[in-house]
Amino acid sequence: MIVASLGWMLFTDPGSVLSVALSASTSGVQLTLTLIAIYVVWMGIVQVAIDAGLIDALAKAMAPIIRWLFGKQSKEVNNLIAVNISANMIGAGAAATPAGITAIELMDKERRLQGTGDFSRASTSMIMLFILSATSMQILPTTVIGILERHGATNASGIILPTFIVSTVTTLIGVLLVKIFGATKRGDA
C-alpha cells in the first residue's frame, strides 16, 4: 500500500511526495521522543519501587490472586508477575514487558529443572501471564493519555473510564478462557 501510494503520488503530484515524507518522519520522531519520555519516567518509578521494597510488599498483597492465577511459583517469579500486573494497571506497558519476559523465562527454567511438562509448549502459567499482559487491565492508561496530550487532545483523560471497562472485560474473558482450557491440561501449572 505504501509503495502504491507513493507511486500514485509520484505521477499525480510529485512535489508533495517529499513534503509528505518529511512531515511523516517528523511526526514519527516526535512520537518516539514522547514515548521515550513517558517510558523513562515509569521505568524509573518501577525501579525506585523495586529498590524501596515496595514490589515485595505488593507481591505479598497480591499473593492470593497470583497463586490462584499462576499456581505455586518462586518468590522471584511472583515479584516479577506483581511488577508486570501493576505496571500494566497504570498503563506503563514498557515497564511491564521486561518483567513479564523475565518471569516467563524463569517459569520455563524452573519447569525444566523440575523436569515437568512438555517443553515444546508454553505452560498454563506462561499463557496466563501472556494473556494478562496482552489484555492489560488498566486503571490509569498513562501512556495513551500522554500521547493524546502531546497531540493536543482537549480531553485526554476522557479515555480513563472506557479504557478501564474494556480492559477489565477483556482481562476477565482472557483469564476465564485460560482457566477453562488450562483445566484440560492436567499437571501443567
MOQUIKA-V431577 format. One line per field, one symbol per residue. burial: b if it has 9 or more other C-alpha atoms within 8 Angstrom, else e. A space follows every 10 residues. Layout:
burial->???
//
This chain:
burial->eeeeebeebb eeebeebeee eeeeeeeeee beebbeebbe ebbeebeebb eeebbbebbe ebbeebbebb bebeeebbbb bbbbbbbbbb bbbebbbebb ebbbebbbee bbeeeebeee ebbbbbbbbb bbbebbbbbb bbbebbbbbe eeeeebeebb eebbeebbeb beebbebbee ebeeeeebe
//
